[in-house]
Amino acid sequence: MLYKDFFTNIINILHQVVEEEDENIIQAANIIKESIKNDGVLHVFGCGHSQMYAMELFYRAGGLVPVNAILSPPLSLAPSAPLSTFSERQEGLAKVILDGENVQQQDVMLIVSTSGRNAVPIEMAIEAKKKGLQIIALTSLSFSKEVESRYKNGEKLYQLADIVLDNHGEPGDAIMETPGLKSKFGSTSSIIGFTILQSIVVQVIENLAKDGVEPPIYVSSNLDKGDQINKRFIEKYRNRITCL
């Protein structure tokens, strides 16, 4: 059954990530830890399906509180997926989006783009750097290196980041094949990417605790104590996090 092969392939990629992205994950966790210790916020940005990464880390039970999900409607799959594709290629949009966020120099910007070729994620890295933020990119290096940049200066996202996290996906993202079909299927980027980012959250929390800092962690609102705990965090970070 082909679905079992898909599981096997995913497990193999995860093993590859553990072996080859270890240093990058540790570095990403360290700069996020230092940011939080200095009252910073982790801003997470992506276009189209990559907005899911911001949603995955934001307001998440068991996750870090100081996470700002940058969810610009023109880049969302709703109400129109083709509009999202069109919008992520438009130069000048990233600056408008970022100027609407409460960004400070001690913050960190995480940008997710599997291809790393479109104008908006590339410009977001450029604009965030202008504001003094360190940049973490989550991308597929093999995908990005195979395609041409759609940005005017020819750069790609991974070339602008301080830390690059490779999701080890194939060009085109899909990995499965079957006789009689020309197109590959079975995408890997979300499964691997979510795991990478959640592993960084785990490491940030451990690092904060080792430094004697109580990590700001959301508690499930479906636990009896959850609302009371989370209310305190929301009040503290409301002016820094747009969706609060």
C-alpha positions, -999 to +999 in steps of 0.1 A: +000+000+000+015+033-011+004+052+020+028+031+040+056+042+017+046+078+023+050+072+061+084+056+055+095+086+034+084+111+060+102+092+087+134+091+066+132+129+060+127+135+097+158+114+105+177+135+079+165+167+095+177+156+130+211+147+116+217+177+093+197+205+108+208+200+144+231+231+145+206+253+128+178+243+151+200+250+181+210+284+168+174+293+160+164+283+195+191+304+211+183+336+193+146+332+200+155+325+237+176+357+239+148+377+222+122+365+247+146+372+276+148+408+263+110+412+260+111+404+223+085+387+201+089+360+174+071+372+143+061+344+119+052+351+083+043+331+052+021+333+021-006+309+010-002+275+027+028+289+045+005+310+066-003+277+084+031+279+101+023+312+117-011+297+128+007+266+141+029+285+165+004+312+175-019+309+205-010+273+208-016+252+239+018+242+252+034+268+229+052+300+235+032+331+242+053+358+225+046+347+190+030+371+165+013+355+135+014+379+106-017+369+086-023+393+058-056+386+041-044+392+005-019+363+010-045+339+025-060+311+005-094+325+015-114+339-002-093+333-033-063+310-037-053+325-071-053+359-055-029+347-029-006+334-056-008+367-074-002+387-043+029+369-031+046+379-063+040+417-058+069+439-049+062+465-023+035+446-004+058+432+023+068+467+035+032+477+039+024+446+059+054+449+082+048+486+088+014+476+103+031+454+129+046+465+163+082+454+155+111+461+178+149+455+174+150+427+199+124+407+180+131+378+156+114+372+122+107+337+110+098+336+073+085+304+057+086+298+019+093+264+005+105+277-028+119+309-014+116+326-048+086+350-046+088+387-040+069+391-007+088+366+015+121+379+001+111+416+007+098+407+041+134+395+050+148+427+036+124+450+054+128+431+087+165+434+085+162+472+080+144+472+114+172+453+130+156+419+133+174+386+130+160+365+102+152+327+103+141+311+071+124+278+067+127+266+031+136+238+008+172+244-004+169+219-032+137+235-044+150+270-041+183+263-058+165+248-088+142+277-096+148+313-106+140+342-082+109+362-090+124+392-072+140+421-091+176+416-077+176+379-082+180+369-046+162+341-028+150+339+008+177+316+020+204+341+008+190+368+031+185+348+063+208+347+094+197+311+100+184+287+073+163+257+082+161+232+054+129+211+053+147+187+029+118+186+005+121+179-032+116+205-059+079+207-063+073+195-027+056+162-037+075+129-033+053+100-043+050+084-077+028+056-092+028+040-126+007+058-152+008+092-135+032+119-147+028+142-117+042+134-083+020+137-052+022+136-014+036+169-001+061+169+027+068+205+036+040+210+061+046+178+081+084+183+082+081+221+087+057+219+116+079+193+133+110+215+129+093+246+143+077+227+173+111+212+180+125+247+182+098+258+206+106+228+228+143+238+228+136+275+235+115+265+265+142+243+278+168+270+273+148+296+291+142+273+320+180+265+322+186+302+323+163+306+353+136+323+333+100+311+335+089+304+299+057+321+289+036+291+278-001+290+268-022+265+287-052+248+269-083+269+274-102+237+277-085+230+310-103+245+340-072+267+349-065+277+313-085+309+309-071+325+340-035+317+331-039+328+295-057+360+304-025+373+321-004+366+291-029+382+267-029+414+288+009+415+288+014+410+251-018+425+235+000+456+223+028+436+207+007+408+190-017+418+163-042+389+166-047+394+204 
